[in-house]
């Protein structure tokens, strides 16, 4: 099993605060369910993921949740003097069309260009 698949699985699980269903993870990773089970076992044994029983449409599967969040460099949340608007935002938006995020990205481009 490659470290790339392990890291990709971890990234996918960490990206969803509600977790990822194991029955969906193997599809997202584009691997068979057996290979996914080995990846999940390694994630659990490493202590970075926990597995909970879950029923979807009457079928038993597992909900995979991250036990730890990745540490993010705080400077990545800044554009010049401006904090990324997504922090604490409760809007339901489409990222590509979010005015606040587009303005923040523009500020980032301008501050990088002027430095």
C-alpha positions in Angstrom: 0.0 0.0 0.0 1.4 3.4 -0.9 1.9 6.2 1.4 0.1 8.4 -1.1 -3.2 6.5 -0.7 -2.8 6.6 3.1 -2.3 10.4 3.0 -5.1 10.9 0.5 -7.5 8.9 2.7 -6.5 10.8 5.7 -6.9 14.1 3.9 -10.4 13.1 2.7 -11.5 12.1 6.2 -10.0 15.2 7.8 -11.7 17.4 5.3 -15.2 16.4 6.5 -16.0 17.3 10.1 -18.9 14.9 10.0 -16.6 12.1 8.8 -16.6 9.9 5.7 -18.4 6.6 5.2 -16.0 3.7 4.6 -18.4 2.5 1.9 -17.8 5.9 0.1 -14.1 6.2 0.8 -13.0 3.3 -1.4 -15.0 4.9 -4.3 -13.3 8.3 -3.6 -9.9 6.7 -3.6 -10.7 4.6 -6.7 -9.6 1.4 -5.0 -11.5 -1.8 -4.2 -13.1 -2.3 -0.9 -10.5 -4.8 0.3 -7.6 -2.3 -0.3 -9.7 0.4 1.4 -10.1 -1.9 4.4 -6.3 -2.2 4.7 -5.9 1.6 4.4 -8.5 2.1 7.1 -6.9 -0.4 9.4 -3.6 1.4 9.0 -5.3 4.7 9.8 -6.9 3.3 12.9 -3.7 1.6 14.0 -1.9 4.9 13.6 -4.4 6.6 15.9 -5.4 9.3 13.4 -8.8 7.9 12.6 -11.6 6.3 14.6 -14.3 4.1 13.2 -18.0 4.1 14.3 -20.8 1.7 13.3 -23.2 3.4 11.0 -26.3 2.3 9.0 -27.1 3.8 5.6 -30.3 2.7 3.9 -30.4 -0.3 6.3 -26.9 -1.4 5.3 -24.2 -1.5 7.9 -21.1 0.4 7.2 -18.6 2.5 9.2 -18.3 6.2 9.7 -14.6 7.3 9.7 -13.7 10.4 11.7 -10.4 12.1 12.2 -9.0 12.0 15.8 -6.8 15.0 15.1 -6.9 18.0 12.8 -3.8 19.0 10.9 -2.0 22.0 12.2 -2.3 24.9 9.8 0.2 27.6 9.5 -1.7 30.8 10.6 0.0 32.8 7.9 -1.9 30.8 5.3 -5.1 32.3 6.7 -4.0 35.8 6.0 -3.9 38.1 3.0 -1.9 41.1 4.0 -3.7 42.3 7.1 -6.9 40.4 6.2 -8.0 37.1 7.7 -9.6 34.6 5.3 -13.3 35.2 5.4 -14.1 31.5 5.6 -12.9 31.3 9.2 -16.1 31.4 11.2 -18.3 31.9 8.2 -21.7 30.3 8.4 -22.8 31.1 4.9 -23.9 28.3 2.5 -22.0 29.3 -0.6 -20.4 28.1 -3.7 -16.6 28.7 -3.2 -16.1 29.8 -6.8 -18.8 32.4 -6.5 -18.2 33.7 -2.9 -17.8 37.5 -3.0 -16.0 37.5 0.4 -13.5 34.9 -0.7 -12.9 36.4 -4.1 -12.2 39.8 -2.4 -9.8 38.1 0.0 -8.0 36.4 -2.9 -7.8 39.7 -4.8 -6.2 41.3 -1.7 -3.8 38.4 -1.4 -2.7 38.8 -5.1 -2.3 42.6 -4.7 -0.3 42.2 -1.5 2.0 39.6 -3.0 2.4 41.8 -6.1 3.4 44.9 -4.2 5.9 43.2 -1.9 
